Amino acid sequence: MVTASAAANRRAIAKAQVRGGLKIVRELGGGVYAVSGSMGTEYRVQDGAELVCTCPAGQAAMPCYHSAAVWLRRVAQRANATPHTPTRETAAQVRERLREESRVNVARWNDADLDDAPSLYAAAV
Ligand SMILES: [Zn+2]
């Protein structure tokens, strides 16, 4: 990953996902991972301040999907470790949610009216 362009990193991440994402990563311990390469080769990725891969691209400080797969694993672990915090809704999301909820309530009222039709008249008698 090192100091590549954002586009190159995105390509590496996309390729890692196509190749199986977290499934191609095997933890060896000590921040070292074995990642399956496309030709059956297994590369080692060291997860430290930056991700360093033993593949030719990695050795040339270019983003590779092996490092990207380990990065995906790191992101997934962080997501699992982070306690759930409610996300802030935008004004548009609040409007849409309220619209949905009011539709549900309208349906509920209609159902109740149909089920309980005699009692609607009972009060008027
Ligand atoms: Zn690599």
py3Dmol code that shows the C-alpha trace and the ligand (Angstrom):
import py3Dmol

protein = """\
ATOM      1  CA  MET A   1       0.000   0.000   0.000  1.00  0.00           C
ATOM      2  CA  VAL A   2       2.804   2.423   0.998  1.00  0.00           C
ATOM      3  CA  THR A   3       2.521   5.740  -0.886  1.00  0.00           C
ATOM      4  CA  ALA A   4       0.483   4.787  -3.942  1.00  0.00           C
ATOM      5  CA  SER A   5      -2.332   6.769  -5.436  1.00  0.00           C
ATOM      6  CA  ALA A   6      -5.818   6.364  -4.034  1.00  0.00           C
ATOM      7  CA  ALA A   7      -6.939   4.896  -7.368  1.00  0.00           C
ATOM      8  CA  ALA A   8      -4.203   2.241  -7.291  1.00  0.00           C
ATOM      9  CA  ASN A   9      -5.176   1.348  -3.722  1.00  0.00           C
ATOM     10  CA  ARG A  10      -8.847   1.113  -4.732  1.00  0.00           C
ATOM     11  CA  ARG A  11      -7.916  -1.220  -7.609  1.00  0.00           C
ATOM     12  CA  ALA A  12      -5.924  -3.424  -5.228  1.00  0.00           C
ATOM     13  CA  ILE A  13      -8.841  -3.553  -2.779  1.00  0.00           C
ATOM     14  CA  ALA A  14     -11.314  -4.384  -5.559  1.00  0.00           C
ATOM     15  CA  LYS A  15      -9.049  -7.176  -6.769  1.00  0.00           C
ATOM     16  CA  ALA A  16      -8.669  -8.515  -3.216  1.00  0.00           C
ATOM     17  CA  GLN A  17     -12.463  -8.637  -2.922  1.00  0.00           C
ATOM     18  CA  VAL A  18     -12.795 -10.444  -6.244  1.00  0.00           C
ATOM     19  CA  ARG A  19     -10.152 -12.977  -5.150  1.00  0.00           C
ATOM     20  CA  GLY A  20     -12.097 -13.828  -1.996  1.00  0.00           C
ATOM     21  CA  GLY A  21     -11.372 -10.951   0.385  1.00  0.00           C
ATOM     22  CA  LEU A  22     -10.772 -12.146   3.935  1.00  0.00           C
ATOM     23  CA  LYS A  23     -10.918 -15.797   2.841  1.00  0.00           C
ATOM     24  CA  ILE A  24      -7.492 -15.636   1.167  1.00  0.00           C
ATOM     25  CA  VAL A  25      -5.841 -14.336   4.335  1.00  0.00           C
ATOM     26  CA  ARG A  26      -4.395 -16.688   6.945  1.00  0.00           C
ATOM     27  CA  GLU A  27      -2.959 -15.308  10.165  1.00  0.00           C
ATOM     28  CA  LEU A  28       0.471 -16.648  11.018  1.00  0.00           C
ATOM     29  CA  GLY A  29       0.952 -14.605  14.181  1.00  0.00           C
ATOM     30  CA  GLY A  30       3.167 -11.674  15.050  1.00  0.00           C
ATOM     31  CA  GLY A  31       1.352  -9.444  12.567  1.00  0.00           C
ATOM     32  CA  VAL A  32       2.336 -11.694   9.658  1.00  0.00           C
ATOM     33  CA  TYR A  33      -0.234 -13.084   7.246  1.00  0.00           C
ATOM     34  CA  ALA A  34      -0.096 -15.630   4.470  1.00  0.00           C
ATOM     35  CA  VAL A  35      -2.113 -14.550   1.439  1.00  0.00           C
ATOM     36  CA  SER A  36      -2.875 -16.844  -1.489  1.00  0.00           C
ATOM     37  CA  GLY A  37      -1.670 -15.500  -4.812  1.00  0.00           C
ATOM     38  CA  SER A  38      -3.361 -16.075  -8.150  1.00  0.00           C
ATOM     39  CA  MET A  39      -0.854 -18.727  -9.322  1.00  0.00           C
ATOM     40  CA  GLY A  40      -1.080 -20.773  -6.137  1.00  0.00           C
ATOM     41  CA  THR A  41       1.851 -18.906  -4.651  1.00  0.00           C
ATOM     42  CA  GLU A  42       1.545 -17.778  -1.079  1.00  0.00           C
ATOM     43  CA  TYR A  43       2.926 -14.393  -0.130  1.00  0.00           C
ATOM     44  CA  ARG A  44       3.670 -13.014   3.308  1.00  0.00           C
ATOM     45  CA  VAL A  45       2.260  -9.681   4.360  1.00  0.00           C
ATOM     46  CA  GLN A  46       3.670  -7.917   7.397  1.00  0.00           C
ATOM     47  CA  ASP A  47       1.067  -5.716   9.078  1.00  0.00           C
ATOM     48  CA  GLY A  48       2.855  -2.891  10.839  1.00  0.00           C
ATOM     49  CA  ALA A  49       2.869   0.876  10.422  1.00  0.00           C
ATOM     50  CA  GLU A  50       2.362  -0.031   6.782  1.00  0.00           C
ATOM     51  CA  LEU A  51       1.638  -3.262   4.965  1.00  0.00           C
ATOM     52  CA  VAL A  52       4.643  -4.897   3.355  1.00  0.00           C
ATOM     53  CA  CYS A  53       4.165  -7.816   0.951  1.00  0.00           C
ATOM     54  CA  THR A  54       6.758 -10.257  -0.354  1.00  0.00           C
ATOM     55  CA  CYS A  55       5.234 -10.319  -3.874  1.00  0.00           C
ATOM     56  CA  PRO A  56       7.031  -8.513  -6.737  1.00  0.00           C
ATOM     57  CA  ALA A  57       4.590  -5.580  -6.652  1.00  0.00           C
ATOM     58  CA  GLY A  58       4.869  -5.291  -2.891  1.00  0.00           C
ATOM     59  CA  GLN A  59       8.663  -5.357  -3.078  1.00  0.00           C
ATOM     60  CA  ALA A  60       8.466  -2.508  -5.609  1.00  0.00           C
ATOM     61  CA  ALA A  61       6.338  -0.555  -3.061  1.00  0.00           C
ATOM     62  CA  MET A  62       3.301  -0.817  -5.300  1.00  0.00           C
ATOM     63  CA  PRO A  63      -0.160  -1.662  -3.977  1.00  0.00           C
ATOM     64  CA  CYS A  64      -0.985  -5.346  -4.351  1.00  0.00           C
ATOM     65  CA  TYR A  65      -4.149  -7.225  -3.555  1.00  0.00           C
ATOM     66  CA  HIS A  66      -2.365  -9.339  -0.930  1.00  0.00           C
ATOM     67  CA  SER A  67      -1.746  -6.269   1.200  1.00  0.00           C
ATOM     68  CA  ALA A  68      -5.225  -5.021   0.337  1.00  0.00           C
ATOM     69  CA  ALA A  69      -6.742  -8.297   1.611  1.00  0.00           C
ATOM     70  CA  VAL A  70      -4.894  -7.888   4.923  1.00  0.00           C
ATOM     71  CA  TRP A  71      -6.059  -4.278   5.042  1.00  0.00           C
ATOM     72  CA  LEU A  72      -9.665  -5.459   4.530  1.00  0.00           C
ATOM     73  CA  ARG A  73      -9.186  -7.886   7.405  1.00  0.00           C
ATOM     74  CA  ARG A  74      -7.851  -5.089   9.590  1.00  0.00           C
ATOM     75  CA  VAL A  75     -10.870  -2.907   8.739  1.00  0.00           C
ATOM     76  CA  ALA A  76     -13.291  -5.774   9.444  1.00  0.00           C
ATOM     77  CA  GLN A  77     -11.663  -6.456  12.817  1.00  0.00           C
ATOM     78  CA  ARG A  78     -11.838  -2.802  13.753  1.00  0.00           C
ATOM     79  CA  ALA A  79     -15.516  -2.698  12.757  1.00  0.00           C
ATOM     80  CA  ASN A  80     -16.219  -5.744  14.942  1.00  0.00           C
ATOM     81  CA  ALA A  81     -14.313  -4.278  17.879  1.00  0.00           C
ATOM     82  CA  THR A  82     -16.035  -0.892  17.699  1.00  0.00           C
ATOM     83  CA  PRO A  83     -19.171  -0.681  19.836  1.00  0.00           C
ATOM     84  CA  HIS A  84     -22.242   0.227  17.873  1.00  0.00           C
ATOM     85  CA  THR A  85     -22.895   3.925  17.802  1.00  0.00           C
ATOM     86  CA  PRO A  86     -26.068   5.147  16.180  1.00  0.00           C
ATOM     87  CA  THR A  87     -25.377   6.973  12.972  1.00  0.00           C
ATOM     88  CA  ARG A  88     -26.650  10.489  12.592  1.00  0.00           C
ATOM     89  CA  GLU A  89     -29.439  10.739  10.068  1.00  0.00           C
ATOM     90  CA  THR A  90     -29.462  13.506   7.528  1.00  0.00           C
ATOM     91  CA  ALA A  91     -32.549  15.699   7.258  1.00  0.00           C
ATOM     92  CA  ALA A  92     -33.556  13.821   4.079  1.00  0.00           C
ATOM     93  CA  GLN A  93     -33.203  10.456   5.840  1.00  0.00           C
ATOM     94  CA  VAL A  94     -35.336  11.670   8.766  1.00  0.00           C
ATOM     95  CA  ARG A  95     -38.038  12.870   6.346  1.00  0.00           C
ATOM     96  CA  GLU A  96     -38.015   9.536   4.515  1.00  0.00           C
ATOM     97  CA  ARG A  97     -38.117   7.531   7.758  1.00  0.00           C
ATOM     98  CA  LEU A  98     -41.035   9.584   9.103  1.00  0.00           C
ATOM     99  CA  ARG A  99     -42.847   9.168   5.785  1.00  0.00           C
ATOM    100  CA  GLU A 100     -42.351   5.391   5.975  1.00  0.00           C
ATOM    101  CA  GLU A 101     -43.463   5.253   9.610  1.00  0.00           C
ATOM    102  CA  SER A 102     -46.559   7.299   8.897  1.00  0.00           C
ATOM    103  CA  ARG A 103     -47.454   4.958   6.014  1.00  0.00           C
ATOM    104  CA  VAL A 104     -47.165   1.996   8.397  1.00  0.00           C
ATOM    105  CA  ASN A 105     -49.397   3.788  10.895  1.00  0.00           C
ATOM    106  CA  VAL A 106     -51.994   4.619   8.245  1.00  0.00           C
ATOM    107  CA  ALA A 107     -52.102   0.939   7.278  1.00  0.00           C
ATOM    108  CA  ARG A 108     -52.413  -0.026  10.939  1.00  0.00           C
ATOM    109  CA  TRP A 109     -55.346   2.382  11.469  1.00  0.00           C
ATOM    110  CA  ASN A 110     -57.096   1.105   8.385  1.00  0.00           C
ATOM    111  CA  ASP A 111     -56.744  -2.490   9.540  1.00  0.00           C
ATOM    112  CA  ALA A 112     -58.050  -1.605  12.976  1.00  0.00           C
ATOM    113  CA  ASP A 113     -61.021   0.206  11.468  1.00  0.00           C
ATOM    114  CA  LEU A 114     -61.924  -2.791   9.337  1.00  0.00           C
ATOM    115  CA  ASP A 115     -61.558  -5.290  12.168  1.00  0.00           C
ATOM    116  CA  ASP A 116     -63.481  -3.156  14.582  1.00  0.00           C
ATOM    117  CA  ALA A 117     -66.123  -1.670  12.307  1.00  0.00           C
ATOM    118  CA  PRO A 118     -69.139  -2.384  14.586  1.00  0.00           C
ATOM    119  CA  SER A 119     -67.572  -0.535  17.507  1.00  0.00           C
ATOM    120  CA  LEU A 120     -67.216   2.597  15.382  1.00  0.00           C
ATOM    121  CA  TYR A 121     -70.986   2.753  15.155  1.00  0.00           C
ATOM    122  CA  ALA A 122     -71.547   1.566  18.699  1.00  0.00           C
ATOM    123  CA  ALA A 123     -70.362   4.841  20.145  1.00  0.00           C
ATOM    124  CA  ALA A 124     -72.823   6.851  18.046  1.00  0.00           C
ATOM    125  CA  VAL A 125     -75.875   4.899  19.266  1.00  0.00           C
TER     126      VAL A 125
END
"""
ligand_1 = """\
1
ZN
Zn 1.524 -8.677 -2.677
"""
view = py3Dmol.view(width=600, height=400)
view.addModel(protein, "pdb")
view.setStyle({"model": 0}, {"cartoon": {"style": "trace"}})
view.addModel(ligand_1, "xyz")
view.setStyle({"model": 1}, {"stick": {}})
view.zoomTo()
view.show()
